[in-house]
Amino acid sequence: MLKYTRIILLVLCSIIGFLVAFLIIMWRPFNPKNTYVITKYFLAPVAKIVGIKVHIEYPEFLKKYRERGVVYTGNHQSNWDIVALAHCILPGTVAIGKKSLAWVPLFGIVYVWSGCVRLDRENKTKAMATMNKVSQDLHNNRYSIWIFPEGTRSKGKGLGKFKNGPILTAAQAQVPLIPIVSSSYINNFDMNRWNNGHLIIEYLEPVEYPEYDLKKREDVKEIKKQTNELREKYVAKIAELDARVKVLNDQEGVTEIIPIVHDNDEGSAAAEKSE
């Protein structure tokens, strides 16, 4: 019963949210500020409807970067990230995702006209041209971007292999990269459960990278090393946050539905071999 009640509420919220979002994007199409307004006022509140309690602290250093181009990265757990991580989107930040998102009913319209970046992964030339344009816009402080280094959802199977795109983009644009780490929640998520537990989100210290020359073998190795180090930071921080969440959930009697996996070593190793 609870599941269907939530579905009805989500449908109603989606319709109202889309209509308001549509007015916003028509009023100021492709404006980077649209994403912040839509996520804060129409997506973030949905976390309460589905029973997720979000805890997030905004560190003092973020104030320094509010008017600058920044590459934000996050761990990608499920489609619910659009709700769970909505509190993280800061003014002037747009998302970067696959081109096919533009064809998702209703969502695609808002995604495109909000100024988010579409990446054609099937066409390497077009993808590189898009990323070069993104780097230029970042360097000129036109906006900040949000990227999921895993490139796809982990679906509760643990953190997957990181792609080097976020670091390359930050290095090329000469802007900082700020990791945003969220605790595991998809393993505890059930639409039929009133309380789906706590979610803790933390910003890590900004990282700045030098410009790399992809024609130099040592630079390519360094990029790979930095990408692995970034992933290791996520694995450690997620484990730490999950331990804190477990204490909060235990106090409220919220039990794990599926055992949490922090590091998807098998998936990461398979991806490594396929390259």
C-alpha positions as CSV (number, residue, x, y, z in Angstrom):
1,M,0.0,0.0,0.0
2,L,2.8,2.4,0.9
3,K,4.5,1.7,-2.4
4,Y,1.5,2.7,-4.4
5,T,0.8,5.7,-2.3
6,R,4.4,6.9,-2.9
7,I,4.0,6.2,-6.6
8,I,0.9,8.4,-6.8
9,L,2.6,11.2,-4.9
10,L,5.7,10.9,-7.2
11,V,3.6,11.1,-10.3
12,L,1.8,14.1,-9.0
13,C,5.0,15.8,-8.0
14,S,6.5,14.9,-11.4
15,I,3.7,16.5,-13.3
16,I,3.7,19.7,-11.1
17,G,7.5,19.8,-11.2
18,F,7.7,19.4,-14.9
19,L,5.1,22.2,-15.6
20,V,7.0,24.6,-13.3
21,A,10.4,23.5,-14.6
22,F,9.1,24.0,-18.2
23,L,8.1,27.6,-17.4
24,I,11.6,28.2,-15.9
25,I,13.5,26.8,-18.9
26,M,11.3,28.7,-21.3
27,W,11.9,31.9,-19.4
28,R,15.6,31.5,-19.5
29,P,16.6,28.6,-21.8
30,F,20.0,26.9,-21.4
31,N,20.8,29.0,-18.4
32,P,23.2,27.1,-16.0
33,K,21.3,28.4,-13.0
34,N,18.2,26.4,-14.1
35,T,19.6,23.1,-12.9
36,Y,20.2,24.4,-9.3
37,V,16.7,25.8,-9.0
38,I,15.0,22.7,-10.4
39,T,17.0,20.3,-8.3
40,K,16.8,22.3,-5.0
41,Y,13.1,23.0,-5.1
42,F,11.6,20.1,-7.0
43,L,13.9,17.1,-6.7
44,A,15.5,17.4,-3.3
45,P,12.2,17.3,-1.4
46,V,11.3,14.0,-3.1
47,A,13.9,12.3,-0.8
48,K,11.4,12.8,2.1
49,I,8.6,11.2,0.1
50,V,10.7,8.0,-0.5
51,G,11.9,7.9,3.1
52,I,15.6,8.9,2.8
53,K,17.1,11.3,5.4
54,V,19.8,13.3,3.7
55,H,22.7,14.8,5.8
56,I,25.0,17.2,4.0
57,E,27.5,19.8,5.2
58,Y,28.8,22.5,2.9
59,P,32.5,23.1,3.8
60,E,33.8,26.6,4.1
61,F,36.1,26.2,1.1
62,L,33.1,26.0,-1.3
63,K,32.5,29.7,-1.0
64,K,35.8,30.2,-2.8
65,Y,34.5,28.3,-5.8
66,R,31.0,29.6,-6.2
67,E,31.9,32.0,-9.0
68,R,34.5,29.7,-10.6
69,G,34.3,26.8,-13.0
70,V,34.7,23.5,-11.1
71,V,34.5,19.8,-12.0
72,Y,32.4,18.0,-9.4
73,T,32.5,14.2,-9.3
74,G,30.1,11.8,-7.5
75,N,29.6,8.0,-7.0
76,H,26.7,6.8,-9.2
77,Q,24.5,4.3,-7.4
78,S,21.1,4.3,-9.2
79,N,18.5,6.4,-11.0
80,W,17.5,7.7,-7.6
81,D,20.7,9.7,-7.5
82,I,18.9,12.6,-9.2
83,V,16.9,12.8,-5.9
84,A,19.4,11.6,-3.3
85,L,22.2,13.9,-4.6
86,A,20.0,16.9,-5.5
87,H,21.2,18.8,-2.4
88,C,24.7,18.8,-3.8
89,I,24.0,20.8,-6.9
90,L,25.3,24.3,-6.4
91,P,24.4,27.4,-8.4
92,G,25.8,27.5,-11.9
93,T,26.4,23.7,-12.1
94,V,25.2,21.6,-15.0
95,A,25.3,17.8,-15.5
96,I,27.1,16.0,-18.2
97,G,25.6,12.7,-19.4
98,K,24.9,10.5,-22.4
99,K,23.1,11.9,-25.4
100,S,20.2,9.5,-25.1
101,L,19.0,11.2,-21.9
102,A,17.5,13.9,-24.2
103,W,14.9,11.3,-25.4
104,V,13.6,10.3,-21.9
105,P,10.0,11.5,-21.8
106,L,9.6,14.9,-20.0
107,F,12.9,14.6,-18.2
108,G,14.8,14.9,-21.6
109,I,13.1,18.3,-22.3
110,V,14.1,19.7,-18.9
111,Y,17.6,18.1,-19.1
112,V,18.4,19.7,-22.5
113,W,16.8,23.1,-21.9
114,S,18.4,23.4,-18.5
115,G,21.7,23.8,-20.2
116,C,23.1,20.3,-19.3
117,V,25.7,18.8,-21.6
118,R,25.0,15.8,-23.8
119,L,27.8,13.5,-24.7
120,D,27.7,11.3,-27.8
121,R,29.6,8.3,-26.6
122,E,29.1,6.4,-29.8
123,N,31.0,9.1,-31.8
124,K,34.5,9.6,-30.4
125,T,35.2,12.7,-32.6
126,K,32.0,14.4,-31.5
127,A,32.5,13.4,-27.9
128,M,36.0,14.9,-27.9
129,A,34.7,18.1,-29.5
130,T,32.1,18.4,-26.8
131,M,34.6,17.9,-24.0
132,N,36.9,20.5,-25.6
133,K,34.0,23.0,-25.6
134,V,33.2,22.1,-22.0
135,S,36.8,22.6,-20.9
136,Q,36.8,26.0,-22.6
137,D,33.6,27.0,-20.9
138,L,34.9,25.8,-17.5
139,H,38.1,27.8,-18.0
140,N,36.0,30.9,-18.8
141,N,33.9,30.3,-15.6
142,R,30.7,30.0,-17.7
143,Y,29.6,27.1,-15.5
144,S,30.7,24.1,-13.3
145,I,29.9,20.5,-14.3
146,W,29.0,17.4,-12.5
147,I,30.4,14.1,-13.8
148,F,30.1,10.5,-12.6
149,P,33.6,8.9,-13.0
150,E,32.1,5.4,-13.1
151,G,30.1,6.3,-16.2
152,T,27.2,4.1,-15.2
153,R,25.2,3.0,-12.1
154,S,26.8,0.6,-9.6
155,K,23.4,-0.7,-8.6
156,G,24.6,-1.8,-5.2
157,K,27.5,-3.9,-6.5
158,G,30.2,-1.6,-5.1
159,L,32.2,1.3,-6.6
160,G,33.1,0.5,-10.2
161,K,36.2,1.4,-12.2
162,F,36.7,5.2,-12.7
163,K,37.2,6.7,-16.2
164,N,39.8,9.4,-16.6
165,G,37.5,11.9,-18.2
166,P,36.9,14.1,-15.1
167,I,40.6,14.5,-14.4
168,L,41.4,15.2,-18.0
169,T,38.6,17.8,-18.2
170,A,39.8,19.5,-15.0
171,A,43.4,19.5,-16.1
172,Q,42.6,20.8,-19.6
173,A,40.4,23.6,-18.2
174,Q,42.8,24.3,-15.4
175,V,40.1,24.2,-12.8
176,P,39.8,22.3,-9.5
177,L,38.1,19.0,-9.2
178,I,36.0,18.6,-6.0
179,P,35.0,15.0,-5.1
180,I,31.5,14.6,-3.6
181,V,31.0,11.3,-1.8
182,S,27.7,9.8,-0.7
183,S,27.1,6.8,1.6
184,S,25.5,3.7,0.2
185,Y,21.7,3.8,0.1
186,I,20.5,1.7,-2.8
187,N,21.0,-1.6,-0.8
188,N,18.6,-0.2,1.9
189,F,16.0,1.2,-0.5
190,D,12.5,-0.3,-0.6
191,M,9.5,1.7,-1.7
192,N,7.3,-0.4,0.7
193,R,9.4,0.6,3.7
194,W,8.5,3.8,5.6
195,N,12.0,4.6,6.8
196,N,14.7,4.0,4.2
197,G,17.4,5.2,6.5
198,H,20.1,7.9,6.4
199,L,22.3,9.2,3.6
200,I,25.4,11.2,4.4
201,I,27.2,13.3,1.7
202,E,30.6,14.9,2.1
203,Y,32.7,17.2,-0.1
204,L,36.4,16.3,-0.2
205,E,39.2,18.9,-0.5
206,P,39.7,20.3,-4.0
207,V,42.4,18.8,-6.2
208,E,44.2,20.7,-8.9
209,Y,46.0,19.0,-11.8
210,P,48.7,20.2,-14.2
211,E,48.1,20.2,-17.9
212,Y,48.9,16.8,-19.5
213,D,50.2,15.9,-22.9
214,L,48.4,12.7,-24.0
215,K,51.2,12.1,-26.5
216,K,53.7,11.6,-23.6
217,R,53.7,8.1,-22.1
218,E,54.6,9.4,-18.7
219,D,51.7,11.8,-18.7
220,V,49.3,9.0,-19.7
221,K,50.6,6.9,-16.8
222,E,50.3,9.9,-14.4
223,I,46.6,10.4,-15.4
224,K,45.9,6.7,-14.8
225,K,47.6,6.9,-11.4
226,Q,45.7,10.0,-10.4
227,T,42.4,8.4,-11.5
228,N,43.2,5.3,-9.4
229,E,44.0,7.5,-6.4
230,L,40.8,9.4,-6.8
231,R,38.9,6.1,-6.8
232,E,40.8,4.9,-3.7
233,K,39.7,8.1,-1.9
234,Y,36.1,7.3,-2.7
235,V,36.4,3.6,-1.5
236,A,37.8,4.7,1.8
237,K,35.3,7.6,2.4
238,I,32.3,5.5,1.4
239,A,33.3,2.8,3.9
240,E,33.7,5.6,6.6
241,L,30.3,7.1,5.8
242,D,28.6,3.8,5.7
243,A,29.9,3.0,9.2
244,R,28.4,6.3,10.4
245,V,25.1,5.6,8.6
246,K,24.9,2.1,10.2
247,V,25.0,3.7,13.7
248,L,22.1,6.1,12.8
249,N,20.1,3.3,11.1
250,D,20.6,0.9,14.0
251,Q,19.3,3.5,16.4
252,E,16.1,3.7,14.3
253,G,15.8,-0.1,13.6
254,V,16.6,0.3,9.9
255,T,18.2,-3.0,8.9
256,E,20.2,-3.7,5.7
257,I,18.1,-5.3,2.9
258,I,21.2,-6.4,1.0
259,P,24.7,-6.5,2.3
260,I,26.7,-3.5,1.2
261,V,29.6,-3.9,-1.2
262,H,32.1,-1.0,-1.2
263,D,34.6,-2.0,-3.8
264,N,33.6,-3.7,-7.0
265,D,37.0,-5.3,-7.6
266,E,35.7,-7.9,-10.1
267,G,33.9,-5.2,-12.2
268,S,37.0,-3.0,-12.0
269,A,39.3,-5.7,-13.1
270,A,37.1,-6.8,-15.9
271,A,36.9,-3.2,-17.2
272,E,40.7,-3.0,-16.9
273,K,41.2,-6.1,-19.1
274,S,38.7,-4.9,-21.7
275,E,40.6,-1.6,-22.4
